[in-house]
Amino acid sequence: QVQLVESGGGLVQPGGSLRLSCKASETIFNFNTMGWYRQAPGKERELVATLNVGGKIQYSDDVKGRFIISRHNVVNTVYLQMISLKPEDPAVYYCGANILTRYYWGQGPQVAVSS
């Protein structure tokens, strides 16, 4: 059974930075894509940033230039470095990975932005 274990998250002031980590229970090269999604209260889950097995990266327009997704293959971990956090960024951030049509999700750490 695939497991995705996240860490990071928390409360930060506007303009601050946070880093999320997602460690997979198996090699990340088993997944077609791996990345981050977020869900704010009352909204649907949306893509934040993904990285496919070939290294292609996709960002949502809302986070381009502020968030960076990266991976460390040896430790089967994907990261999301978030800078210049805005009041509209708070949400539960889920690590997600898929193998063809099967999706796996982490527990979703909370990210809050408040002064």
ZINORTA-V38275 format. One record per backbone hydrogen bond with DSSP energy under -1.0 kcal/mol. CO is the residue of the C=O (numbers start at 0). NH is the residue of the N-H. If there is no record, write none. Layout:
CO&NH / CO&NH
This chain:
2&24 / 4&22 / 6&20 / 9&111 / 11&113 / 12&15 / 15&84 / 17&81 / 19&79 / 20&6 / 21&77 / 22&4 / 26&29 / 27&30 / 31&52 / 32&97 / 33&50 / 34&95 / 35&47 / 35&48 / 36&93 / 37&45 / 38&91 / 39&42 / 45&37 / 47&59 / 48&35 / 49&57 / 50&33 / 51&54 / 55&51 / 57&49 / 59&62 / 59&63 / 62&65 / 62&66 / 65&82 / 67&80 / 69&78 / 71&76 / 72&75 / 75&23 / 76&71 / 77&21 / 78&69 / 79&19 / 80&67 / 81&17 / 84&14 / 85&88 / 90&110 / 91&38 / 93&36 / 94&105 / 95&34 / 96&103 / 97&31 / 98&101 / 101&98 / 103&96 / 108&92 / 109&9 / 110&90 / 111&11
